[in-house]
Structures are given as C-alpha cells and as structure tokens.
Amino acid sequence: MRAAAAASGMPLTHVAALLTGPPPTTDVELHTVASSLTELEERVRTS
C-alpha cells in the first residue's frame, strides 16, 4: 500500500481504505470504488 500511495501521489489513508475497506453496498458506492481503483491503477502505472 505504501508503494502504491507513493507512486500514485494519493494519501496512504485513502489507498488503504480503498484496498482494505468494507465492500460497497450500493451501486453508487460500487461506481465510486471502481472509479477510484481505476485512477489508482493509472497513476501507479504511469509513475
């Protein structure tokens, strides 16, 4: 998680919550998590 946070420039707390937090319970939460994971992946990949 630390490496992903460092590479992405996102706060460690945000990355940790995204990767280990509770599963989404609504469609809106699912969309938010999916978008955040995509953003994290893109930032890490292009770092």
C-alpha positions as CSV (number, residue, x, y, z in Angstrom):
1,M,0.0,0.0,0.0
2,R,2.8,2.4,0.8
3,A,4.4,1.9,-2.6
4,A,1.1,2.4,-4.3
5,A,0.4,5.6,-2.3
6,A,3.9,6.9,-3.0
7,A,3.7,6.1,-6.7
8,S,0.2,7.5,-7.2
9,G,0.6,10.6,-5.0
10,M,-2.5,9.7,-3.1
11,P,-2.6,9.8,0.7
12,L,-1.8,6.4,2.3
13,T,-5.0,6.6,4.3
14,H,-7.0,6.9,1.0
15,V,-5.2,4.0,-0.6
16,A,-5.5,1.8,2.5
17,A,-9.3,2.5,2.7
18,L,-9.7,1.8,-1.0
19,L,-7.9,-1.5,-0.9
20,T,-8.9,-2.8,2.5
21,G,-12.2,-1.0,3.4
22,P,-15.6,-2.6,3.5
23,P,-17.2,-3.7,0.3
24,P,-19.6,-1.3,-1.4
25,T,-23.2,-1.8,-0.5
26,T,-24.9,0.4,-3.2
27,D,-24.5,0.9,-6.9
28,V,-23.3,4.4,-6.2
29,E,-20.6,3.2,-3.8
30,L,-19.6,0.5,-6.3
31,H,-19.2,3.1,-9.0
32,T,-17.1,5.3,-6.7
33,V,-14.8,2.4,-5.7
34,A,-14.4,1.3,-9.3
35,S,-13.5,4.8,-10.4
36,S,-11.1,5.2,-7.6
37,L,-9.4,1.9,-8.3
38,T,-9.0,2.8,-11.9
39,E,-7.5,6.1,-11.0
40,L,-5.1,4.5,-8.6
41,E,-4.1,1.9,-11.2
42,E,-3.5,4.6,-13.9
43,R,-1.4,6.7,-11.6
44,V,0.8,3.8,-10.4
45,R,1.2,2.6,-14.0
46,T,2.3,6.0,-15.3
47,S,4.6,6.9,-12.4
